[in-house]
Amino acid sequence: VQLQASGGGLVQAGESLRLSCAVSGSIDSFKLMGWYRQAPGSARMFVAAIGSGGSTNYADSVKGRFIISRDNAKNTLYLQMNSLKPEDTAVYFCDAIGSRWYWGQGTLVTVSS
């Protein structure tokens, strides 16, 4: 199983981006999928997660601005990021928990002020 994150880029504060995480196999069996981010010089931090039943959880810093979703038919995880702030600048990683913990490569999001 491979996870491929995409959709990062350079935006201005207040703008939106949608990240995608395409999975090479079926995501039906993943109990939990999510997004983490890592800013320069910082540890990787939790951003959002979604369970197989659709329940979601968010870091306080992104609540009300980010929306996580999954499309099982397309085997893809999404992160809709609205009202972006410079402090959202980071490399974003997707992950999935099934029989083991899978990680995708990161996609860079840069938010200018």
matplotlib code that plots the C-alpha trace (Angstrom):
import matplotlib.pyplot as plt

x = [0.0, 1.3, 0.0, 0.6, -0.1, -0.6, -2.2, 0.3, 1.5, 2.0, -1.1, -1.8, -3.3, -7.1, -7.0, -7.9, -6.2, -7.4, -4.9, -5.4, -3.9, -4.4, -4.0, -2.8, -5.2, -8.6, -9.1, -12.1, -10.1, -8.4, -9.8, -8.4, -6.9, -5.5, -3.2, -0.2, 2.1, 5.6, 6.9, 10.6, 12.5, 9.4, 8.0, 5.3, 1.9, -1.6, -4.0, -7.1, -8.4, -11.4, -12.6, -14.1, -17.5, -16.9, -16.3, -13.7, -11.3, -9.3, -6.5, -7.7, -5.6, -7.5, -11.1, -13.6, -11.2, -10.1, -12.4, -11.2, -13.1, -12.5, -13.9, -13.8, -14.9, -11.8, -9.5, -8.6, -8.4, -8.8, -8.1, -9.9, -8.1, -9.8, -8.9, -5.2, -2.8, 1.0, 1.3, -0.3, 2.9, 4.3, 4.9, 1.6, 1.6, -1.2, -1.4, -3.6, -4.0, -5.0, -2.9, 0.0, 0.6, 1.2, 2.6, 2.6, 5.3, 4.7, 3.3, 4.5, 2.0, 3.3, 1.1, 2.3, 1.1]
y = [0.0, 3.4, 6.8, 9.8, 13.3, 16.2, 19.6, 21.8, 25.1, 28.8, 30.8, 34.1, 34.3, 33.9, 31.7, 28.0, 24.8, 21.2, 18.4, 14.9, 11.6, 8.9, 5.3, 2.5, 0.0, 0.0, 2.3, 0.4, -1.5, 1.5, 2.1, 5.6, 8.0, 11.4, 14.3, 15.6, 18.5, 19.4, 23.0, 23.8, 22.9, 21.5, 18.0, 16.4, 17.4, 16.0, 18.0, 15.9, 12.3, 10.5, 7.1, 4.4, 5.4, 9.0, 10.4, 13.2, 14.8, 18.0, 19.8, 22.9, 25.1, 24.1, 23.5, 25.5, 26.0, 22.6, 19.7, 16.2, 13.7, 10.4, 9.0, 5.2, 4.8, 6.8, 5.5, 9.0, 11.1, 14.9, 17.9, 21.1, 24.0, 27.3, 30.7, 29.7, 31.5, 31.9, 29.5, 26.8, 26.7, 23.2, 19.9, 18.0, 14.2, 11.7, 8.5, 5.4, 2.8, -0.7, -3.9, -1.5, 2.3, 3.7, 7.1, 9.1, 11.5, 15.1, 18.0, 21.5, 24.2, 27.8, 30.6, 34.1, 37.0]
z = [0.0, -1.0, 0.0, -2.4, -1.0, -3.3, -3.6, -1.6, -2.9, -2.1, -1.1, 0.6, 4.1, 3.9, 0.9, 0.6, -0.6, -0.8, -0.2, -1.6, -0.5, -3.1, -1.9, -4.1, -2.6, -1.1, 1.9, 3.1, 5.7, 7.2, 10.7, 10.8, 8.3, 8.9, 8.3, 10.2, 9.6, 10.3, 10.3, 9.9, 13.0, 14.7, 15.5, 13.4, 14.7, 14.4, 12.3, 11.6, 11.5, 10.2, 11.1, 8.9, 10.0, 9.2, 12.7, 12.7, 15.0, 14.7, 16.3, 18.1, 15.9, 12.7, 14.1, 12.1, 9.2, 8.0, 6.9, 6.5, 4.3, 2.6, -0.6, -0.4, -4.0, -5.1, -2.4, -1.6, 1.6, 1.5, 3.6, 2.7, 4.3, 4.5, 5.9, 5.8, 8.1, 7.9, 10.9, 8.8, 6.7, 6.9, 5.1, 5.4, 5.6, 5.3, 7.2, 7.5, 10.1, 9.1, 9.6, 10.1, 10.2, 6.7, 5.8, 2.6, 1.5, 2.4, 0.4, 1.2, 2.0, 2.3, 3.4, 3.0, 5.0]

ax = plt.figure().add_subplot(projection="3d")
ax.plot(x, y, z, "-o")
ax.set_aspect("equal")
plt.show()
